Amino acid sequence: MNFMLPNFAPAYPEIFLLVMVCGVLMADLAWGDKKPGTAYLLAQLALFGCMLITFGTLQPDTIHTFSGMFVDDTLADILKMLVYITVSVVLVYSRTYISDRGILSGEFFSLALFATLGMMVMISASHFMTLYLGLELLSLSLYAMVALRRDSAGATEAAIKFFVLGALASGFLLYGMSMIYGATGSLDIGSVTKAIEGGVISRGVLVVGLVFIVAGISFKLSAAPFHMWAPDVYEGASSAVVLFVGSAPKLAAFGFVMRLLVEGLGAMSGDWQGMLIILAITSMVIGNIAAIAQSNIKRMLAYSTISHMGFMLLGLIGANENGYSAAMFYVVVYVLMTMGTFGIIMLLSRAGFEADKLDDYKGLNRRNPWYAFIMLLLMFSMAGIPPTVGIYAKLSVLQAVLNAGYTWLAVLAVLLSLIGVFYYLRIVKLMYFDEPETDAVIAPKGDVRVLLSANGLAILAFGIFPQSLIALCTYAIQHST
Amino acid sequence: MLFGFPLLSLVIWLPILAGVAVLATGGDRNAPLARMIALVGSVAGFLVAIPLYTSFDPLTSTMQFVENHVWIERFNVHYHLGVDGIAMPLILLNAFTTPLVVIAGWEVITRRVSQYMGAFLIMSGIVNGVFSSLDAILFYVFWEASLIPMFLIIGVWGGPNRVYAAIKFFLYTLLGSLLMLVAFIYLYQVSEGSFSILEYHKLPLSMASQILIFIAFLLAFAVKVPMWPVHTWLPDAHVEAPTGGSVVLAAILLKMGGYGFLRFSLPILPDASHQLAGMMIALSLIAVVYIGLVALVQADMKKLIAYSSVAHMGFVTLGFFLFNNYGLEGAMVQMVSHGFISAAMFLCIGVMYDRLHSRQIADYGGVAHRMPVFAAFFMLFAMANSGLPGTSGFVGEFMVIMASMKVNFWYAFLAATTLITGAAYTLWMYKRVIFGAVVHPAVEEMKDIGAREILVLTVLAVAVLGMGLYPLPLTEVMHTTVDDLLAHVARSKLQ
């Protein structure tokens, strides 16, 4: 038997990142006490390096390697680039916040990078085992990040809830995968597809497996009724961690859904469409209605995430390229909005003060009209009001839904999103109509100021010229499926 | 005709850019500068709109000043602008109102001046966009975007109950327009990938889908007009809004609903429009008769004028669904005239409110003794509001009543009751506020209007009288468009 050296080239970014994470840990051990910024700089450098490598190895073909367990295609490249950018921006926003709270340490950054590595593996997986490995690497890093503020009871509680429920979901997923393996005799995505399309397999086993897989996915996406962890984690964990949990992993989760449901089980789309419709409706109902009752902005945003994920799932039910690119566009827009929103939340938080009550936003327009304006853009975008980019995300998904022939579903989605508008408007009301309760100065560092402004203006700019972003998502989907 | 020059884009974007410039002046230290830029911007916005009228060709109903560029390739959305005889007068009305609003708020608004002025300028540009979009998504973007400045205007500068009014205004209008968006996407599917409104005009549709789309459009436009029974947001919004907000709301934003019927419902859905005309006429007559009676018992002046707006807009929707020349043209004239009159009425109430800080009729009485010049202006506008011949209020109402007489005597009879109730609620209010002895000591202190207020009211008085005595310049530009629209609506789209 000959030992063939696999082609490492498609995995260069992952390999580089792994080396860098170890570097971050070592460097932090060596210089962490004297120069607390070292880990941060190295982490940014690692992400920048990954970006260069992915950009440098950009190619239009689909390449499989490691005996078909790993794939490098356009979708993977584009999603990974988006993940790097997102994580990098998240780290910039978080820096002051976590340094005020004494968790500006190697642990935070190495965990963040490990999570990023997990996302990259998920995005590039072409085998159920690789998918699962990536997912677990991501999840375990996230559990640890949530628990990072170990002197806080809320954070500990959130971490335990997150971990127990997350482990359960992983179990579901594995169980579902084992069913699929039992039915098809393979875990390789390509072989599974062929086996199902061959049509000799018992559907019963497959569908049972599919149910478990969809349940596992829903947990990761925080779609109702598997959403219970989200509000507690959002409320309990520190804002920097929530921003991390709520942003880049959603991109990875989208990649996960594409690999698992579309590429792997695409032949069973007739079965998972119905499940996704139910998940989408319950998510939108629970997310939008429960959000109204919240007085904690992070908890409210957790429910808002749930409803957004429900809306995103609607894009998938058409089971065609049109719908997938709509869903991808929705996720990208969602991540852009989440980054900005939590950026503002951390901006308003100071050492020893968390701006997590809705009342903390009172009179922001008096205190600082510019950031109030950015938050206004973000809220209207989340609500889907033009001229912000949010409306095109909703438009794309609704078009996909009508294209699939579900007119009633589009009307229902629109009515539920109207409920959602109310709680976004409430934030605008607090910022613009009420008088401030404090006049603490808002003075962010230069890099945060620039990035946050750019983030906010991007919402408006993409709202006026959405074509480039839509085209990117369409390109990614068309060249990979 | 100015071929190739993007005049409509200029009309849309000049006020918006001026608004951004006003916002950029920042805090209230720079308030004089903000006011100055706002005035210059709004007057310039009006001046650039004038060529739309002077270069307009009244003999054709095809779109003029057309601009067409691909905007969002993925959905075949175009930046497609153009105006016809229906849209052009409304753009002029909007461009005309904006400087008045800026001047009216000149000294009155002292808090966050740049944001106030900026919001009005940006809204002015957005509304011009609504009236000139020929692409459904472009239309929708402008339509929804106009909610944001108005929401802030009511909520930031409004009265004590402003939060409730602002959120009600926003959610109410959004409910209707979201269903309109679904209808647009449905039409996009049926037309195999087009968002062009002019394509939709030619698109054959079955009766069932026409009715469903009609209902979706109706919710959007009826809320905006507003028609009975979805009018309840309007009194709240008007009462709480600052004077400028009320003026723009009544004079401009309500017209967006009426315009929607003419641009979308009638030409895209002719069969459903005929089918449901009875219902539309009934709703309109309820608005005219019942809301007229409701206006009679109001104790709050702004609320009274708000209800009178609903009644007057009932004439507009009535005129649309009679499907004859007089009806449609009368409705258009009524829209423009109501734009002038309601603006003037709200400004007059604003003048009194600035002095006494009350809108209650009972707090006034004998104002004529202290403010004779003002009383004369207010008299003119009150007469116009009750539809006195010689004022613009008469022309539209008279045309619509004539049109309904052609269709059914009882329609005309019910519509004509407004000549009595309209006069009753307006003049009774006038009498209680202006005449009589001065009872309240605060009224003694009131000073007559100054040069700024006289300027604004004079401009409006000239417009109201001019249109009342000689409406031809307005009717002649819309004549061909209205004829062709009626011919289009008369053809069935069923196959």
Interface residues (C-beta under 8 A of the other chain):
Chain A: N365 P369 F380 I385 P386 P387 I391 Y392 L395 S396 L398 Q399 L402 N403 T407 A410 V411 V414 L415 S417 L418 V421 F422 L425 R426 V428 K429 Y432 F433 P466 Q467 I470 A471 T474
Chain B: G26 W71 I72 E73 R74 F75 R112 Q115 I137 Y140 V141 F142 E144 A145 L147 I148 F151 L152 G155 V156 R162 V163 A166 I167 F170 L171 L174 L175 L178 L179 L181 V182 I185 Y186 Y188 Q189
